[in-house]
Amino acid sequence: MSTPVKKQRLDKILGNLGYGTRSELKRAAKQGRVSVNDKVIKDSGLQVDPYQDRIEFDGEPIMYREYIYLMMNKPQGVISATEDRRDRTVVDLLDVEYQVFQPFPVGRLDKDTEGLLLITNDGQLAHDLLSPRKHVPKTYEANVLGEVTDEDIEAFRLGVTLDDGYETLPAELRILEHTPSPEGTVSLIQLTISEGKFHQVKRMFESVGKKVIYLKRLSMGALELDPALPLGEYRELTADELQSIGRKEDTAQ
């Protein structure tokens, strides 16, 4: 995927990156605060190539890109949405420099679910990852109240029936350990599913008489949660991670 050469208005480029409104940028240019290729530009409507021309605002170079790709280790208590009247959203956790790109979470994690969440403004990528026809695998780690057994592994391998009658696709269940607790045995498991029905992991275990009490997503397709990323923090994807999801750095598709 090569980057097309396309010129845009200088004030549009700066505005999209959050440097101000068109009128504010027009005033900033007249004040000599904007330069292109080391030359002060007084006309904020100048056509420039954001991928080839060196643009500076107040002496600081700007990094233009059309898309952003962020990995978040989502904490409990925030919702996977761009805005909400009652609760904080994952977008609320982002710095303004990323919010100006109007990003959105790719798919949803429940409010009480932690782990990997991809946040981007690349709509085509979101479609590719979420399309039911693609069957992108997602792996979760969970604490389940009740002793998960080999019979559950077999049931999940064949597909289980949810409370609304839906038959799930085959899923891979692994039992990591069993721990006694005052409430009963708690099973630590990993589960890989290739679809994304509402509350699917929780409902799958309910179908075999058990309850998920903690849930964390570890991976989505080839993208894996960085174990060094603290809960509630985020970072941009690395070049290798971008390649794993079919994207390149600073690309404009």
N, C-alpha and C positions, 0 to 999 in steps of 0.2 A: 504494500500500500504506500504509494508515494505521496508526498505533500504537494498539492497543486499550488502553482504560483497565482495568487490573486490579490489584487490591491483593494484596500478598503479605506474609508475615511479615517483619518487619524483620531478624530473625536469619538468615532464609533468603537474603534479598538480600545481606547482608553476607558470609555464608558462601560464597555462590556467587562472590563477588568476591575471596575469599581473605583475609578479615579475621579468620578464626578459626573454631573449631568452635562448635557451638551453646552448649556450656557456657562456653567462653571468652567468647563474645559476651554471654551472660547476665551474667557477672561484670563485663564491661566496662561494660554498661549500668548496673548497680548502682553502679559507681564514677563514674558521671556522664560517661562518655567518648563517649556517643552522643546526638545531638540531631536532631530533625526539625522543620523550619521554625523554627529558632532556639530551640526549646524542648527542654531536656534530657529525655530519655526513659529511665525506669528499667525499663520493661517491654520486653524484647527481642522479645517475641512480638506486639507491636503490628502491626496491619495498616496498611500504607502503600502509596501509589502511587509506585513508583520513578521514573515519568516526570514526575510533577507535584510531589511533595513534595521539599523540599531536605533531604537527609540528610548529616550530617557525622559523622565519626569522628575523635576526637582533634583537633577543630577544623578538619579538612580535608574539603572537600566530596567526596563520592563521585560518580563518573560511572557510572550504571547502563546496561548494555546487555545484550541477550540474545545478540547475535552479534558476533563480531570478524572482520575481513577484513584479512589481512596479505599484502603482496607481499614475497617473499624472493628475493634473488639468490643462489641455492644454490651453495655452493662444492663442489669435489670433496672426496671423503673422508667425507661424511656421507650417510646413507641417508634416503630419503623414507618415513619411518614415524614412529609415535608413540613406540615404544620398541623397544629391541634389546639383547640381552645382551652383544654384542661391540662394536658400533660406535656412534658418536654419531649421533643422529638430528637431523632439522631442528627438531623440537620442543625438543630439548636446547639449541638455540641461542637460544630465546626467553627473555625475562625472565619471572620468576614471575608478574608481573601479567597476562601473557597465558596462561601455562600453566594458570592456575586455570580458564580457560574450556574446558579439555580440547579444544584444537584439533587438527586433523589436516591433512595435506597433501592437496590435491585432485589425485589422480593420482600418478604416480611419475616421478621422474627417476633414472636409474642412478646408482650411487655415484660414478662418474667423470664424470658429466655436470653441467654448470653451468647457471645461468640461472634464468628465471622459474619460480617456484613459488608458487601461491596456497595460503595456510594459513588455515583457518576452522573454525568449529564449526557451520556452516550445512549440515546434511545435504542439504536439498533442492537447494541451489545445487550441491553436489558432484555430486548425481545428474544435474542438468540439464547440467552441463558434461561429464560422463563417459559419459552414455548413448550407446551405440553408434548409436542411432537418430538422434541429434542431429547427428552428423558435425561436431563443433566443430573448426574448423581450428587447427592448431598449427604455428608456424613455427620452424625451427631454423637455426642457423649451424654449419657444420662444416668442419674441415680433413680432407680425404680424401687418403689416399696412393694416388696414381694419377691420371692425367689424365682428369678428367671431361669427356665429349664431348657434342656435340649428339645423338648416338645415345642416350646415357644420358638426356638430357632427354626424348626421344621415348619411350623405354622406360618412364620413370617416369610420363609423361603417360597412357600406356595402362594402366599397372599392371604390376608385376613379380611373379614367383613366388618366394616365400620358400623357405627350406630344408625346411620342413615341407609344402610344396605349396600353401600359402595364396596366393591371388591378391589382391594389394593393390588398393585403390581408386586411381583416378588421383591423381597428386601433381604439384605444380608445383616443378620444379627450376630454379634459376638458378645460372649459373657467374659468380663474381665475379672470380676471378683464378687464374692458375697460377704457382707458384713452384718453381724447382728446389731440390732438397735432396740430400744424400749418399745418401738412401734411394730417391730418385726424385722425380718431380713431385708436388707437393702442391697440391691444388685447394681453394680457398676457395669454399664454396657456401652457398646458402640453399635450404631445402627446406620446403615446406608440405604437410602431410598432414592427412587428415580422419578418422583412426582412430588407435588407440593399442595396437597389438600389442606383445608383449614384445620389447624391443630392436629395434623396427621400423626405425628409421633405419639402424642399423648393419647389419641383415640385408638391407635393400634395397640398400645399396651392395655387400655381399658377393655379392648375386645378379648383379651386373654386374662382378664380379672386382676390387673395390676395397675399401679398409679405412678406416673412420672412425677418426681418431687424436685428434680433439678434437671435442666436441659441446656446444652451448649452445642452450637454448631462449630464443627472443626474444619469443614471443607465444602466447596461448591465447585463442581467440575474439577479442573486442574488447580484451582486456587485454594491454598491451604492457609489457615490462620497462623500468623507468626507467633510462636510461643513466647517470644520476648516482648510482644506488644501488650502493655498493661491494659487491664480492664478499663473501658471508658475512653481509651486513647485511639488515635488513628494515624495513619501515614499514607503517603503516596505509594502506589505499586512500584516495584522495581522493574527494570527492563525485562528480566526473565519472567516475572509474573505477568507483565503486559503481553509478552509473547505467548505465554501459556493460554491466554484468553483471546488470542488472535488480534492483538493490538500492538502498536509501536509507540515509542515516546514521541510527544509533541506531534501527533498525527492529526490530520484534518481529513476525514474520510468523506 
